[in-house]
Amino acid sequence: MPETLLLDSQQRYAEFMNLICINHNPAIVPAVDIDLFWHTHQLTPSNYLPWCTHHVGFPINHDDTVGEGELTTSLRSEEHT
């Protein structure tokens, strides 16, 4: 995978996490590359939890078992941004 693609995904991930911070809504649905970056980041909790606390203000439990109603609300919310 080209390094530029990884760096772009890292930047998009940071911007996405900033959206969560601004909106106080961890249910915002990420794009596939952001989601992959997010899952990879969570594989190292000793890094992930302090990073979230520093950059977002609180640790985020990225739960992929979101109900359909919550997902629909989040998707509609994202359409308006």
CNS distance restraints for C-alpha pairs under 8 A (distance, minus, plus):
assign (resid   1 and name CA) (resid   5 and name CA) 7.07 0.50 0.50
assign (resid   1 and name CA) (resid   6 and name CA) 7.43 0.50 0.50
assign (resid   2 and name CA) (resid   6 and name CA) 6.73 0.50 0.50
assign (resid   3 and name CA) (resid   7 and name CA) 6.19 0.50 0.50
assign (resid   4 and name CA) (resid   8 and name CA) 6.07 0.50 0.50
assign (resid   5 and name CA) (resid   9 and name CA) 6.17 0.50 0.50
assign (resid   6 and name CA) (resid  10 and name CA) 6.10 0.50 0.50
assign (resid   7 and name CA) (resid  11 and name CA) 6.24 0.50 0.50
assign (resid   8 and name CA) (resid  12 and name CA) 6.18 0.50 0.50
assign (resid   9 and name CA) (resid  13 and name CA) 5.97 0.50 0.50
assign (resid   9 and name CA) (resid  33 and name CA) 6.15 0.50 0.50
assign (resid   9 and name CA) (resid  34 and name CA) 6.17 0.50 0.50
assign (resid   9 and name CA) (resid  37 and name CA) 7.06 0.50 0.50
assign (resid  10 and name CA) (resid  14 and name CA) 6.28 0.50 0.50
assign (resid  10 and name CA) (resid  34 and name CA) 7.64 0.50 0.50
assign (resid  10 and name CA) (resid  37 and name CA) 6.99 0.50 0.50
assign (resid  11 and name CA) (resid  15 and name CA) 6.23 0.50 0.50
assign (resid  12 and name CA) (resid  16 and name CA) 6.01 0.50 0.50
assign (resid  12 and name CA) (resid  34 and name CA) 6.53 0.50 0.50
assign (resid  13 and name CA) (resid  17 and name CA) 6.16 0.50 0.50
assign (resid  13 and name CA) (resid  34 and name CA) 5.08 0.50 0.50
assign (resid  13 and name CA) (resid  37 and name CA) 6.81 0.50 0.50
assign (resid  13 and name CA) (resid  38 and name CA) 7.11 0.50 0.50
assign (resid  14 and name CA) (resid  18 and name CA) 6.22 0.50 0.50
assign (resid  15 and name CA) (resid  19 and name CA) 6.43 0.50 0.50
assign (resid  16 and name CA) (resid  20 and name CA) 6.59 0.50 0.50
assign (resid  16 and name CA) (resid  30 and name CA) 7.24 0.50 0.50
assign (resid  16 and name CA) (resid  34 and name CA) 7.68 0.50 0.50
assign (resid  17 and name CA) (resid  21 and name CA) 6.34 0.50 0.50
assign (resid  17 and name CA) (resid  55 and name CA) 7.88 0.50 0.50
assign (resid  17 and name CA) (resid  56 and name CA) 6.63 0.50 0.50
assign (resid  18 and name CA) (resid  22 and name CA) 6.15 0.50 0.50
assign (resid  18 and name CA) (resid  55 and name CA) 7.47 0.50 0.50
assign (resid  18 and name CA) (resid  56 and name CA) 6.44 0.50 0.50
assign (resid  19 and name CA) (resid  23 and name CA) 5.93 0.50 0.50
assign (resid  19 and name CA) (resid  24 and name CA) 7.98 0.50 0.50
assign (resid  20 and name CA) (resid  24 and name CA) 5.36 0.50 0.50
assign (resid  20 and name CA) (resid  25 and name CA) 5.16 0.50 0.50
assign (resid  20 and name CA) (resid  26 and name CA) 5.47 0.50 0.50
assign (resid  20 and name CA) (resid  28 and name CA) 6.97 0.50 0.50
assign (resid  20 and name CA) (resid  56 and name CA) 7.29 0.50 0.50
assign (resid  21 and name CA) (resid  25 and name CA) 7.28 0.50 0.50
assign (resid  21 and name CA) (resid  56 and name CA) 4.94 0.50 0.50
assign (resid  21 and name CA) (resid  57 and name CA) 7.02 0.50 0.50
assign (resid  26 and name CA) (resid  60 and name CA) 6.78 0.50 0.50
assign (resid  26 and name CA) (resid  62 and name CA) 7.57 0.50 0.50
assign (resid  27 and name CA) (resid  66 and name CA) 7.91 0.50 0.50
assign (resid  27 and name CA) (resid  70 and name CA) 7.44 0.50 0.50
assign (resid  27 and name CA) (resid  71 and name CA) 7.43 0.50 0.50
assign (resid  27 and name CA) (resid  74 and name CA) 6.26 0.50 0.50
assign (resid  28 and name CA) (resid  74 and name CA) 5.31 0.50 0.50
assign (resid  28 and name CA) (resid  75 and name CA) 7.26 0.50 0.50
assign (resid  28 and name CA) (resid  77 and name CA) 7.95 0.50 0.50
assign (resid  28 and name CA) (resid  78 and name CA) 7.04 0.50 0.50
assign (resid  29 and name CA) (resid  71 and name CA) 7.44 0.50 0.50
assign (resid  29 and name CA) (resid  74 and name CA) 6.53 0.50 0.50
assign (resid  29 and name CA) (resid  75 and name CA) 6.69 0.50 0.50
assign (resid  29 and name CA) (resid  78 and name CA) 7.78 0.50 0.50
assign (resid  30 and name CA) (resid  34 and name CA) 5.77 0.50 0.50
assign (resid  30 and name CA) (resid  35 and name CA) 5.62 0.50 0.50
assign (resid  31 and name CA) (resid  35 and name CA) 6.11 0.50 0.50
assign (resid  32 and name CA) (resid  36 and name CA) 6.17 0.50 0.50
assign (resid  33 and name CA) (resid  37 and name CA) 6.21 0.50 0.50
assign (resid  34 and name CA) (resid  38 and name CA) 6.02 0.50 0.50
assign (resid  35 and name CA) (resid  39 and name CA) 6.15 0.50 0.50
assign (resid  36 and name CA) (resid  40 and name CA) 6.13 0.50 0.50
assign (resid  37 and name CA) (resid  41 and name CA) 6.10 0.50 0.50
assign (resid  38 and name CA) (resid  42 and name CA) 6.33 0.50 0.50
assign (resid  39 and name CA) (resid  43 and name CA) 6.68 0.50 0.50
assign (resid  40 and name CA) (resid  44 and name CA) 7.82 0.50 0.50
assign (resid  41 and name CA) (resid  45 and name CA) 7.79 0.50 0.50
assign (resid  41 and name CA) (resid  47 and name CA) 7.77 0.50 0.50
assign (resid  41 and name CA) (resid  48 and name CA) 5.94 0.50 0.50
assign (resid  42 and name CA) (resid  48 and name CA) 5.57 0.50 0.50
assign (resid  43 and name CA) (resid  48 and name CA) 7.88 0.50 0.50
assign (resid  44 and name CA) (resid  48 and name CA) 5.98 0.50 0.50
assign (resid  45 and name CA) (resid  49 and name CA) 5.64 0.50 0.50
assign (resid  46 and name CA) (resid  50 and name CA) 7.02 0.50 0.50
assign (resid  47 and name CA) (resid  51 and name CA) 6.13 0.50 0.50
assign (resid  48 and name CA) (resid  52 and name CA) 6.14 0.50 0.50
assign (resid  49 and name CA) (resid  53 and name CA) 6.20 0.50 0.50
assign (resid  49 and name CA) (resid  59 and name CA) 5.57 0.50 0.50
assign (resid  49 and name CA) (resid  60 and name CA) 7.85 0.50 0.50
assign (resid  50 and name CA) (resid  54 and name CA) 6.05 0.50 0.50
assign (resid  50 and name CA) (resid  59 and name CA) 7.70 0.50 0.50
assign (resid  51 and name CA) (resid  55 and name CA) 5.92 0.50 0.50
assign (resid  51 and name CA) (resid  56 and name CA) 7.87 0.50 0.50
assign (resid  52 and name CA) (resid  56 and name CA) 5.10 0.50 0.50
assign (resid  52 and name CA) (resid  57 and name CA) 6.42 0.50 0.50
assign (resid  52 and name CA) (resid  58 and name CA) 5.90 0.50 0.50
assign (resid  52 and name CA) (resid  59 and name CA) 5.10 0.50 0.50
assign (resid  52 and name CA) (resid  60 and name CA) 6.81 0.50 0.50
assign (resid  53 and name CA) (resid  57 and name CA) 4.45 0.50 0.50
assign (resid  53 and name CA) (resid  58 and name CA) 4.45 0.50 0.50
assign (resid  53 and name CA) (resid  59 and name CA) 5.42 0.50 0.50
assign (resid  54 and name CA) (resid  58 and name CA) 7.67 0.50 0.50
assign (resid  66 and name CA) (resid  70 and name CA) 6.46 0.50 0.50
assign (resid  66 and name CA) (resid  71 and name CA) 6.44 0.50 0.50
assign (resid  67 and name CA) (resid  71 and name CA) 6.26 0.50 0.50
assign (resid  68 and name CA) (resid  72 and name CA) 6.11 0.50 0.50
assign (resid  69 and name CA) (resid  73 and name CA) 6.28 0.50 0.50
assign (resid  70 and name CA) (resid  74 and name CA) 6.14 0.50 0.50
assign (resid  71 and name CA) (resid  75 and name CA) 6.07 0.50 0.50
assign (resid  72 and name CA) (resid  76 and name CA) 6.19 0.50 0.50
assign (resid  73 and name CA) (resid  77 and name CA) 6.11 0.50 0.50
assign (resid  74 and name CA) (resid  78 and name CA) 6.11 0.50 0.50
assign (resid  75 and name CA) (resid  79 and name CA) 6.32 0.50 0.50
assign (resid  76 and name CA) (resid  80 and name CA) 6.84 0.50 0.50
assign (resid  77 and name CA) (resid  81 and name CA) 7.05 0.50 0.50
